[in-house]
C-alpha cells in the first residue's frame, strides 16, 4: 500500500508526525483517522495491520503520534486525555485541508475513548470504531496504580508503563477523572462499532458492555475472541481491520466501480492520469501499471508481468491436466518466469535491432514422481497453448472504434 509521511501542527504549535496509508490505486472511497493506544505510537504493529486491511477495501488511513510520543514534538508529561482529543481534531483539520475530511474514526484502547469524544467535534465523521476501549478514560490510571499517591503529592513522578519510563503529572490524573464518558457516548450521533476480546486482561470485556449500554443505535458489537489487548497476533489485527472496513462501508459514500463492457474477451481502459489500467478479462477485474522506475506507481503488474503470468498459469495448468489424466501423484507445481531482451545467438555483436525476447522459465514439480515422470512433465510444459502461441506466427489486427 502506498504510504505518505506527513506532519501537522496541533493547537499548541507542536509538529505531529503522521503516516497516510492509501489504497493500492491511491484513490480512496473515504478517509479514516486511527488513534493509537496509551503510550503507543503510529508504528505499532496493530495500527499497521488494521490500516492495511482498511486500505485493501479502499479506505485511506491517517495514523499519527500523539504529542510527546514517537516522532511528534512536545512533552508527554504536559499532555492528557483532553489534549489527545484536541490532537485528533487537529489531525482531522490537516487531513481535510490536504485531502478530504475524515468520515471514519478508529481508536485502540484509550485511543478508542478519544475517538468517541472527538467524534462529536469532527462534523464530517459518519462512523466510529473502537478496539479494546475502556468505558471511562480514568481506567488508564490502573496502569500507574502504585504511583498515584506519589504523583498527587509531588505533582509529577516517573512511572514505568510497559517497560518504558514516562513522566506523569497530577493534571493528567485530574483530567481523566473529570471526563463524563456515559454522557458523551449517549450523545454520539455517529454509528458506533465496539470490538473487544473476552480474554482482554488490560481492559476487561465489561467495559465493552458498558459502552454498548451507554450508546444509542446504530451500534454494533463484535467479539475478538482469543485476542489479547494489544492484538499482538497479526491475524487478530487484520481480522479487526477487515471487520471495521466491511462495517464502515454501510456509512461511507457509495462509489460505483468503473463500468467496463466488451463483446470480446478482454477490455482495458486507461484514464487521463498515469498508467494505471483497469482490465476486465471475462468476468474478472484486474489492474495493471508500470513500475516506478519508468514513471508508474506500481499499483499493479506491468504488461510484461501479465504476459509472464499468462504463460506461467497455462504451464502449470497443462502439467496438472496431464498428471491428472495419467493418475500420477503430482502435489504442487511452481513456475518461475522472467523476461529480458537479448541478442540472437548468432549475432553477439549486432545493434539493438537484432535483440530478441527471451523468457526464462523454471519449473519446480513436487509429488511422488520418478525421474521419467518428471522429465515427461517438463516436455508437456512446452505444449501449453500459450507457449505454442508465443512460438507461432501471431497476427494482431488493430482498428479504431467509436
N, C-alpha and C positions, 0 to 999 in steps of 0.2 A: 504494500500500500504506500502511495506517495506521502511523504512527511515534510511539513514546512515548520521551521523554527521561527517563533515569534516572541516579541516582548511587548508588554503594555504597562502603563502606569496605573497604580491603584490610587485611592483618594489621598494617600499620604505622599504621593510622588515617587514611591519606590518602583523600580523596574521589576516586573514579574516575568519569569521565564515560562514559555509555553510551547507546546507542540500541537500542530493541527494535522491530524491524520485524515487523509482523503480517500474516497473510493478509488478503485483502480482506474476509472475513466476520468477522475478529477472533476466530475460533475455531480455533486451530491443532491439528493432529493430534499435534504434538510440538514441542519447543523445542530450538534449537541455539545454540551459542556459537561466535563467529568470533574467531580470534586473528590480528591483522594482522602484517605483516612487520616486520623490524627497522627502527626509526626511522620507520615509517609511522604512521598513525592510523586511527580508525574511519571517517573521511570519505573515505578513499582510494577511487578510482573502482572498482577491482576488488572491494573489500569491498561497496560499494553494489550493484553489478550482480549479484554472486553471491547476496547476500542477497535481492534482489528476485526472482531466479529461484527461490529456495527458497520464498519466500512464495507464489509463484504455484502451488506444489504443496502448499500447506497447512502449511508448516513455518515457525514463528516463529524469528527470528534475533536474538540479542543480540550486538552488537559494541561494543567499548569501547576506550578509550585506555589503554595500559599506563602504569604510574606514570611521571610526569615527561614524558609525551608528550601532544600535543593539548591537550585541556581538563582533563586529570587533574592532580591535585595531586602534589607530590613532586619530588625532584631526580633527573633521569635518571642522573646520574653515580653515584648510590647504588644503582642497580638492576643486575640481572644476569639471566642466564637463569633461575636458580632463583627469583628474585623474580617473573619473568614467569609461571612455573608457579603460584606462590602467588596471583598476581592472578587467574589462570584459576579456581583453586579458590574464591577469594572471590566471583568472578562467578557461579559455579555455585550457591553458597550463597544469594547475593542473589536469583538467579532462582528458586530453589526456595522461598524464603520468600515471595516476592511473587506468583509464578505457579505454576510447575511445574518439577520437576527436569529438567535437560537430558538428552537421550538421544543427541545428536549433537554432536561437536566438529569444527570445521573450522579449519585453520590454513594460512596462506600463508607460505612461506619459513621464517624462523626460528620464526614462529608455528606452522608445521607440526610442527617438532620439539617445541615447547612443548606442543601438544595431545596428542602421544603420551605425554609424561611425565605430563601432567595426567589423562589417561585412566585411569591406574592408581589415582588418588586420588579420582576422582569416580565413585562406585559406580553411579549411575543411567545412565551412558553405555553405549550399545549399539554405537555405531559411531564411527569416527574417520576423517576425510578430510584429506589433506594436498595442497597445491598448491605445487610447486617447492620442496619441503623438503630441507634438507641431511641427510646421513646422520650428521652429528655437529654439535652446536652450535658446536664450535671452528672450523667452516668460516667463520663470520662474521668471523673475525679477518683474512681476506684483504682485507676492505674497509678495514682500517686498517693494512695490512702495513707501510707506510712509517713509521708512528708507534709501532710496538710497542716498540722499544727505548727510545724517549723515555718512553713510559708506564711501562715497567718501572723505568727509572732515576729518574723523578720521582714515581712513584706515581700520577700523573694527567697528562693532556695534552688539549688541544683538538684534535679531529680533524675533518676535513671528510668527510661522507658524503652523497652525492647532492646536493652543492651547499649543504648545511646544516652548521653547526658544532655539535658535541657535545663535552661534557667526558666522557672515558672514564677510569676508574680502573683501577689494577692488579688490584683484586679482580674486575673483570669478566673479564679475561683468565684469571685463575686459576679462576674459576667455570666458564667454558665449556670449559676444558681438563679439568676434573675429571668431566665427565658421561660415563657409560658407555652410550652410545646402543645398541650392539648388544644388550646385556643387557636394557635397558628394552623394546626392540621385541620381542625374543623372548618376554618375559613378558606382553606385551599380550594380553589375552583378548578384547578387542572386535574386531569386524570392521574391517578396515583397507583404505581406498582410497588409492592413491598416484597422483597426477596430476602429470605433468611434461612439459615441452616438450623435444624433441631439440635445439631451437635455443636453449635457455636458456644465455646467456653469463655469468650470475652464479653459478648453481648448476648444475653440469654434470649431464647426464642419468645419468651413472654413479652419482650419489648415489641416484637412484630405484632403480637396480638393486641397490644395497647394502641399501637399506631393504626391498625386496621379498625379498631373500635372508635378511635377519635375521628377518623376520616369519613367524609361523605362520599357517595357514589359520584362518578365512576371510580371504583377502587378494586384492586386485584391483589391476590397473594400467591406467591409461588415458593414452595419449599425447596431449598437447596440441600436436599438430603445427602448426608455423608460429607459435606464440605466443612472445612474449618473457617474461622472468622476471616483470615487473610486470603482465602481462596488460593492457597499455595499450589493446589493441583491445577495444571493448565486446563485439563478437561472441565473442571468446575467453573473456572473463569470464562472459558469460551462458551460453555453452555449458558451461563448467565447473560453473556453478550448476545447470543442468538435469541434468547427468550425476550430480552429487552427490545431488540430490534423488531422482532415479529409483533410484539405487543404494541410498540410505539407507532408502527405504521398505520394503525387504525386512526391515529390522531394527527398524522402528518399529511402534507399535501400529496394528492394522488397524481402521479406522473405517468402519463401514458407512454409505453415504450415506442421507439421508432417503428413505424409500420413498414415492413418490407414484404413485397409480394413479387412473385415471378412465375411465369409458366415454364421456366426452365428449371434446372436442378439447383442452381445457386444464384443468389443475387448479392452484390456487395455495394455498400453505399459509403461515401466519404463526404464529410461536410466541408465548410469553408475554412476551418482552422485545423492545423496539424495533419497528422497522417492516420489518426485513429479511424479504422474502417469497420463498420457494422456488417456482419455476414449472416445471411440466412441460408443454411445448407439443408435442404429438405425441410424438416420441422425443427431444426436445431439452430440456435443462435450462437454466434461466435464473435470475437473481436480481434482484429489484427492491428498492429502498429509497427513502427520501425524502432530500433534501439536508439538510445540517447546519443550515441556517438555519430549518428547520421541525421540527427535533427528530430527524432521522435521522442516519445515519452516512455516507451517500453510498457505500454498498457496492455499489450497482447503479443502473441507470437508474430514474428516477421513473416513476410510471404514465403521466404525460403524455409523457415521453420515449419510452416504449414505444409509445404511440399514434402519435406522430410517426414513429417508426422503421417501424411497420407501413405507414403511408401512404407514406413515402419509398421503402421497399423495393418496394411494389406499383407505385409510379410508375415507378421505374427498370426493373422487370421488364416492365411493359407497353410502355414505349418500346422496350426491347430486342426483345421479341417482334415488334412491328410492323416495326421496321427490318430484322430478320432475314427476315421474310416478304417484304418488298419488295426484299431484296437490297441495301440501302443500306450505305454504308461507315461505320457507326457504331462508334467506338472505345470511348468512355467516356461514362458519364452520372453526374453528381454532382447529388444532390438535397439542398438545404439547407432545413431547416424550423424554424419557431419557432411557439410558441403563446402567445396572450395573451387577456385579456378586454377587450372594447372596447364602446363604446356603439353602438347601431344608428345608421345614417347619418342617419335622420330624427328622432333623439331625443338630440341632443347635451346637453341639459340635464336628462335624466331621472335617476332614482335608480339605485342599483346593480342593482335587479331587472331593469332594461332592458338590462343588459350582455349581449353575445353573445360566443361563442367565435370568435376569429379565428386562422386558421392561415396564416402566410406561407410560401410555397413558392417557392424559386428554383432553377431547373434550369440546369445547365451541360452542354451537349452538345458532344462532341469527335468529330471524324472528317471524312472527305471528303464534306461535305454542303453543298448550296447553301441559300440563304435560304428557298426554298419548302419544302424538305425539313425544315429546322429548324422552320419555322412549323407544318408538319403534325404533327411530333412533339410540339410544345407542345400542340396540340389533343388529341392522343392521350393526353397525360398526364392530362387531365381525365376520361378514360374508364376509368381503372384501377378495378377492383372496389371497393377500399377507399374511394377517393374517392367513388364512387357511393353506397356505404353511408352515409358521413358526410353526404351530401346528401339521403338518403332518410328516410322516416319509420321510425325504429327502435323496436322494442318489446323491452324487457328483462323477461323473466319470471323472477321470483325466488321460490324456495321453500326451506324447511328440509328437511334430510335427516339421517338418523342416521349 
